[in-house]
C-alpha cells in the first residue's frame, strides 16, 4: 500500500470493513472547483439516466 502524503493538512477519513478487507477513503475538495458537490452529483445522475 502506498502511504504517500500529498499535503500536511488532515482530511476526513471514512473506514469501511467488508469481510476481511478494510477500505480507507480520504476525502478532499479542490479549492479551484468550478461546480459544487451538489451540482456534480446531479450531473453524474443525469449522465447515468441518459445512458439507460
N, C-alpha and C positions, 0 to 999 in steps of 0.2 A: 504494500500500500504506500502511496506517495504522501508524505507528510509536509509538503512544501507550503509555507505560509505566503499568501500574496500581499498581505498588509499586516500592520501591527495592531489594528483595532479588532475587537471581538465582534462576532456576528452571531445572530440567533442560530441555534443548532437544534435539530429535531433528530431523535434516535427512535428507530423502529426495529423491533426484532421480529423476524418471520422465520419460524423454525429455528435452525441453529445459526442463521445469518443475521447479523446486526447491521443495519443501514444507518449511516450518519449523514445527514443532509445539512449543509451550511447555507444560510440564506444571505444574500447581499443584493443591494439595489444600486443601479447606476445613477450617479449624480447628474448625468447628461441625457437621461432617457427622454424621449420625445412623447411618450404616452404613459398614462397612469396604469397601475396594475389592473384596475377595473376595465379600462379600455382594452388592454392586452387580452384579458380573459374573454371579453365579449368578442374581440376579433378572432381569437382562436376557436371559440364556439361557432361563430358564423362560418368560418372556413370548414370546420368539421361537418356542419349541417349541409353546406354546399356540396361536399364530396359525396354525400349519401344519395 
